[in-house]
Amino acid sequence: MRLTRSAFVVFAIVLAVSAFPAIAFGQTKSSAADVATITQMENASVKADMAGDSSYIEKNYAENYTGGSSWGNWETKQSLLADMKDGKNNKTNSEAISDVSVRVYGDTAIATFKSTYDTLYHGDHRARTILTTDTFARQNGTWKQVASHSSELAK
């Protein structure tokens, strides 16, 4: 009986130690469905920008979303929605993303990609290629974009 108890204790310790890194760092295997969902969301965001469709932001951005633009401005969900309502001074002429990579860590996902765009922003013409990192969190079973940051691509 003592050998069985000892074997059980050793097994429990080995199991606990081997599970610690995944639990401690929140890393789990990326679900193919989650990666596909986030990738689809990134592509749908481009389509919404091109169409001037604010419903994408309303549905898919967290209420406390913040983004750092490649022009050095902070943006919120509310400021993005206000900009989209002003189609005279804010319009996407073209936009394309590439090199999309999605990593999932439990209920958090990080998407990185390259974006090339031509827009009218607050009445100013802007065109460039940027690198973007978007952060998503699963809230009530649904992925929401919670943060974003972009930087101009090095020339």
C-alpha positions as CSV (number, residue, x, y, z in Angstrom):
1,M,0.0,0.0,0.0
2,R,2.8,2.4,0.8
3,L,4.4,2.0,-2.6
4,T,1.1,2.8,-4.3
5,R,0.7,6.0,-2.2
6,S,4.3,7.0,-3.0
7,A,3.7,6.4,-6.7
8,F,0.6,8.5,-6.6
9,V,2.4,11.4,-4.9
10,V,5.2,11.3,-7.4
11,F,2.7,11.2,-10.3
12,A,0.8,14.2,-8.8
13,I,4.0,16.2,-8.4
14,V,5.1,15.4,-12.0
15,L,1.7,16.4,-13.3
16,A,1.6,19.6,-11.4
17,V,5.1,20.6,-12.4
18,S,4.5,19.9,-16.1
19,A,1.3,21.9,-16.2
20,F,2.8,24.9,-14.4
21,P,4.3,26.7,-17.4
22,A,1.0,26.6,-19.4
23,I,-1.1,27.8,-16.4
24,A,1.4,30.4,-15.2
25,F,1.8,32.0,-18.6
26,G,-1.7,31.6,-19.8
27,Q,-0.5,29.7,-22.9
28,T,-2.7,27.1,-24.5
29,K,-2.7,25.5,-27.9
30,S,-4.2,27.9,-30.5
31,S,-7.6,26.7,-31.6
32,A,-7.7,26.6,-35.4
33,A,-11.3,28.0,-35.1
34,D,-10.1,31.0,-32.9
35,V,-7.2,31.7,-35.4
36,A,-9.7,31.6,-38.3
37,T,-12.2,33.9,-36.4
38,I,-9.6,36.5,-35.6
39,T,-8.2,36.4,-39.2
40,Q,-11.7,36.8,-40.6
41,M,-12.3,39.7,-38.2
42,E,-9.2,41.5,-39.5
43,N,-10.3,41.0,-43.1
44,A,-13.9,42.2,-42.3
45,S,-12.4,45.3,-40.7
46,V,-10.8,46.2,-44.0
47,K,-14.1,45.7,-45.8
48,A,-15.9,47.9,-43.3
49,D,-13.3,50.6,-43.6
50,M,-13.6,50.6,-47.4
51,A,-17.4,50.8,-47.1
52,G,-17.5,53.4,-44.3
53,D,-19.5,50.9,-42.3
54,S,-19.4,51.7,-38.6
55,S,-21.4,48.6,-37.6
56,Y,-18.2,46.6,-37.6
57,I,-16.6,48.8,-34.9
58,E,-19.9,48.9,-32.9
59,K,-20.2,45.1,-32.8
60,N,-16.5,44.0,-32.6
61,Y,-14.7,46.6,-30.5
62,A,-14.7,46.6,-26.7
63,E,-16.3,49.7,-25.1
64,N,-12.9,50.6,-23.6
65,Y,-10.9,50.0,-26.8
66,T,-7.8,52.1,-27.2
67,G,-5.5,52.3,-30.2
68,G,-2.2,54.1,-30.9
69,S,-2.1,55.2,-34.5
70,S,1.0,55.3,-36.7
71,W,0.5,59.1,-36.7
72,G,1.0,59.3,-32.9
73,N,-2.6,59.7,-31.8
74,W,-4.7,57.8,-29.3
75,E,-8.0,56.6,-30.6
76,T,-11.1,55.2,-28.8
77,K,-14.1,53.3,-30.0
78,Q,-16.1,56.5,-29.6
79,S,-13.6,58.6,-31.6
80,L,-13.5,56.0,-34.4
81,L,-17.3,55.9,-34.6
82,A,-17.4,59.8,-34.7
83,D,-14.8,59.8,-37.6
84,M,-16.8,57.3,-39.6
85,K,-19.9,59.4,-39.3
86,D,-18.0,62.3,-40.9
87,G,-17.7,60.8,-44.4
88,K,-16.8,64.2,-45.9
89,N,-13.5,64.4,-44.0
90,N,-12.8,60.7,-43.3
91,K,-12.8,58.1,-46.1
92,T,-10.8,55.1,-47.0
93,N,-9.8,55.1,-50.6
94,S,-7.9,51.8,-50.5
95,E,-6.6,49.4,-47.9
96,A,-5.0,46.0,-48.0
97,I,-3.5,43.8,-45.3
98,S,-0.9,41.0,-45.6
99,D,1.3,38.8,-43.5
100,V,-1.5,38.2,-41.0
101,S,-0.4,36.1,-38.0
102,V,-2.6,35.2,-35.1
103,R,-1.6,33.7,-31.8
104,V,-4.1,32.7,-29.1
105,Y,-3.4,32.5,-25.4
106,G,-6.6,31.3,-23.8
107,D,-9.1,34.1,-23.9
108,T,-6.6,36.6,-25.4
109,A,-5.4,36.7,-29.0
110,I,-2.7,38.8,-30.7
111,A,-2.9,39.5,-34.5
112,T,0.0,41.1,-36.3
113,F,0.0,42.2,-39.9
114,K,1.1,44.8,-42.5
115,S,-1.4,47.3,-43.9
116,T,-1.1,49.6,-46.9
117,Y,-3.7,52.3,-47.1
118,D,-4.8,55.5,-48.8
119,T,-7.2,57.6,-46.8
120,L,-8.7,61.0,-46.1
121,Y,-8.3,61.5,-42.3
122,H,-9.8,64.7,-40.7
123,G,-9.6,66.3,-44.2
124,D,-5.9,65.4,-44.7
125,H,-4.8,62.9,-47.4
126,R,-2.7,60.1,-45.8
127,A,-1.1,57.1,-47.5
128,R,1.5,54.7,-46.1
129,T,2.4,51.2,-45.1
130,I,2.2,50.3,-41.4
131,L,2.8,47.4,-39.1
132,T,0.0,46.7,-36.7
133,T,-0.6,44.6,-33.6
134,D,-4.2,44.1,-32.5
135,T,-5.2,42.6,-29.2
136,F,-8.4,40.7,-28.8
137,A,-10.1,39.3,-25.6
138,R,-12.9,36.8,-25.4
139,Q,-15.8,38.5,-23.6
140,N,-18.9,36.6,-22.9
141,G,-17.9,34.0,-25.5
142,T,-17.3,36.6,-28.2
143,W,-14.0,38.0,-29.4
144,K,-13.7,41.8,-29.0
145,Q,-10.8,44.0,-30.1
146,V,-9.5,45.7,-27.0
147,A,-6.4,47.5,-28.2
148,S,-4.3,48.2,-31.3
149,H,-1.0,49.8,-32.1
150,S,0.5,50.7,-35.4
151,S,3.9,52.0,-36.6
152,E,5.1,53.1,-40.0
153,L,7.0,50.5,-41.9
154,A,10.7,51.2,-42.0
155,K,11.9,52.4,-45.4
